């Protein structure tokens, strides 16, 4: 194994988080919708951990665009799914993309948790999860004998605990930020990280990603964007 003393390496983290779907808003050709701030030469896109999170943002954007007279920009928008390892790579490193007018800009992805999961994260660590792009992962030490299972949803963690430990009171769950986990591992600062990490996606997200794939997905283009 490439593990030392239970420390999970970056390639292992990326491989194990591939089972987790994220959801992105794209046009009919798979170009991601992104925002560009006037004072920054940088495009920012989003990958949502739930389909409903992406859907709320898409519907709000379409409504605003229609009210302000540029509804056609969003009329072919749809939601596709990409695995979380791809979303993490695009959130850790800038990626050059070309806009619909063939302008080149660096881009970065921000991963957005559901409102419920963010609220649970804020209750446990108000400072860590107040900024956009922070994704709380919930875990209980030794929930699984030799693995640490990081859940995207706290309720699902507690349901699994109760199923496996009937009648016992669960210990207090702990929380860690998704990108902080990867950044700490990349830098070798692993002394405070959980050992032998695996990821547990939200059940509804797994089902929604499966449904989208069965309908025929719009492939996500990592080098194109709509701004």
C-alpha positions in Angstrom: 0.0 0.0 0.0 1.1 3.6 -0.5 -0.2 4.5 3.0 2.1 5.2 5.9 0.7 4.9 9.4 -2.8 5.2 8.0 -2.2 8.5 6.2 -4.2 8.7 3.0 -2.2 10.0 0.0 -3.4 12.6 -2.5 -3.8 10.0 -5.3 -5.8 7.8 -2.9 -8.0 10.7 -1.8 -8.7 11.6 -5.5 -9.4 8.0 -6.4 -11.8 7.4 -3.4 -13.7 10.6 -3.8 -14.5 9.8 -7.5 -17.7 8.0 -6.3 -19.1 11.4 -5.1 -21.0 13.3 -7.8 -21.1 17.1 -8.1 -23.5 19.1 -10.3 -22.6 21.9 -12.7 -24.6 24.3 -14.8 -23.6 24.2 -18.5 -25.0 25.2 -21.9 -26.1 22.7 -24.5 -22.5 22.2 -25.6 -21.2 21.6 -22.1 -19.5 25.0 -21.5 -19.8 26.0 -17.8 -21.6 29.1 -16.8 -19.1 31.3 -14.9 -18.9 34.8 -13.3 -16.2 37.3 -13.9 -15.8 40.2 -11.4 -14.8 43.5 -13.1 -11.8 44.0 -10.9 -10.4 40.5 -11.4 -9.1 38.7 -14.5 -10.5 35.5 -13.2 -13.7 33.5 -14.0 -15.4 31.6 -11.2 -17.6 28.6 -11.7 -19.5 26.3 -9.3 -19.9 22.6 -8.6 -22.7 21.8 -6.2 -22.8 18.8 -4.0 -26.6 18.4 -4.6 -28.7 18.6 -7.7 -31.2 20.8 -5.9 -28.5 23.3 -5.0 -27.6 23.7 -8.7 -31.3 23.8 -9.7 -32.1 26.7 -7.3 -29.2 28.8 -8.6 -30.1 28.0 -12.3 -33.7 29.0 -11.8 -32.7 32.3 -10.0 -30.2 33.1 -12.8 -32.8 32.4 -15.5 -35.4 34.6 -13.7 -33.0 37.5 -13.2 -31.8 37.3 -16.8 -35.3 37.3 -18.2 -36.3 40.3 -16.0 -33.2 42.2 -17.2 -33.6 41.4 -20.9 -30.8 38.9 -21.5 -32.8 35.7 -21.0 -31.4 34.1 -24.2 -28.0 33.6 -22.5 -29.5 31.1 -20.1 -32.3 29.5 -22.3 -30.2 26.4 -23.2 -28.8 26.0 -19.7 -28.9 22.5 -18.1 -27.4 20.6 -15.2 -24.7 18.0 -15.7 -22.7 15.9 -13.2 -19.0 15.5 -12.8 -17.1 13.4 -10.3 -15.8 15.2 -7.2 -12.2 14.4 -8.0 -12.5 16.4 -11.2 -14.2 19.3 -9.3 -11.4 19.3 -6.7 -8.7 19.4 -9.4 -10.5 22.4 -10.9 -10.8 24.1 -7.5 -7.2 23.6 -6.5 -5.6 24.8 -9.8 -6.4 27.6 -12.2 -7.6 26.4 -15.6 -7.5 28.5 -18.8 -10.9 28.5 -20.5 -12.3 30.2 -23.6 -15.6 32.2 -23.5 -18.3 32.2 -26.1 -16.5 35.1 -27.7 -13.2 33.1 -27.6 -11.7 35.3 -24.9 -9.2 33.5 -22.8 -9.3 33.7 -19.0 -8.0 31.8 -16.0 -10.9 30.0 -14.2 -11.3 28.4 -10.8 -14.1 26.3 -9.5 -15.8 26.7 -6.1 -17.5 23.6 -4.6 -20.8 24.5 -2.9 -22.5 22.3 -0.2 -26.2 22.1 0.3 -27.8 24.7 2.7 -28.5 22.0 5.2 -24.9 20.7 5.2 -23.4 24.2 5.4 -25.7 25.0 8.4 -24.6 21.8 10.2 -21.0 22.8 9.5 -21.5 26.3 10.8 -23.1 25.0 14.0 -19.9 23.0 14.6 -17.3 25.5 13.5 -18.7 29.0 12.8 -15.4 30.5 11.5 -14.3 27.6 9.3 -17.5 27.3 7.2 -18.6 30.9 6.9 -16.9 31.5 3.5 -18.1 30.3 0.2 -16.4 27.2 -1.1 -16.1 25.6 2.3 -17.6 22.1 2.3 -18.1 20.3 5.7 -17.4 16.6 5.9 -18.7 14.9 9.0 -17.2 11.8 10.7 -17.1 9.9 13.9 -13.8 8.3 14.9 -13.8 4.5 14.4 -17.3 4.4 12.9 -15.8 1.7 10.7 -13.1 -0.4 12.3 -10.1 0.6 10.3 -11.4 3.3 8.0 -12.6 6.9 8.6 -15.8 7.5 6.7 -16.3 11.2 5.8 -19.9 11.9 5.1 -21.2 14.9 3.1 -24.4 14.8 5.2 -24.4 14.7 9.0 -27.9 13.1 9.2 -26.8 10.2 7.1 -23.7 9.7 9.3 -25.9 9.5 12.4 -28.4 7.1 10.7 -25.5 4.8 9.8 -24.1 5.0 13.4 -27.4 4.1 14.9 -27.8 1.2 12.5 -24.4 -0.2 13.5 -24.6 0.6 17.3 -28.2 0.0 18.2 -29.1 1.5 21.6 -25.8 3.3 22.1 -25.5 7.1 22.2 -23.3 8.3 19.4 -20.2 10.3 20.2 -20.1 13.9 19.0 -19.4 14.0 15.3 -16.3 15.9 14.1 -16.0 18.1 11.0 -13.3 18.9 8.5 -13.3 21.1 5.4 -13.0 19.3 2.0 -10.4 21.5 0.4 -8.5 21.9 3.7 -8.2 18.1 3.8 -6.6 18.1 0.3 -4.4 21.1 0.8 -3.1 19.7 4.1 -2.3 16.4 2.5 -0.6 18.0 -0.4 1.6 20.0 2.0 2.3 17.0 4.2 0.6 18.5 7.2 -1.3 15.3 8.1 -0.7 14.9 11.8 -4.3 16.2 12.7 -6.1 14.5 9.8 -8.2 11.4 10.2 -6.6 8.2 9.1 -7.4 5.8 6.1 -10.1 8.1 4.7 -13.0 7.1 2.5 -16.0 9.3 1.4 -19.7 8.7 1.7 -21.7 10.8 -0.8 -25.3 12.0 -0.1 -27.7 9.2 -1.1 -30.0 11.6 -3.0 -27.0 12.9 -5.0 -25.9 9.4 -6.0 -29.5 8.7 -7.2 -29.8 12.0 -9.1 -26.4 11.5 -10.8 -27.5 8.0 -11.9 -30.8 9.4 -13.2 -29.0 12.1 -15.2 -26.6 9.6 -16.7 -29.5 7.4 -17.8 -31.1 10.3 -19.6 -27.9 11.1 -21.5 -25.6 13.7 -20.1 -24.2 16.9 -21.6 -20.5 16.3 -21.2 -18.7 19.0 -19.2 -16.0 20.9 -21.2 -13.2 21.9 -18.9 -11.8 24.4 -21.4 -15.0 26.3 -22.3 -17.2 28.8 -20.4 -20.1 31.1 -20.8 -19.5 34.5 -19.0 
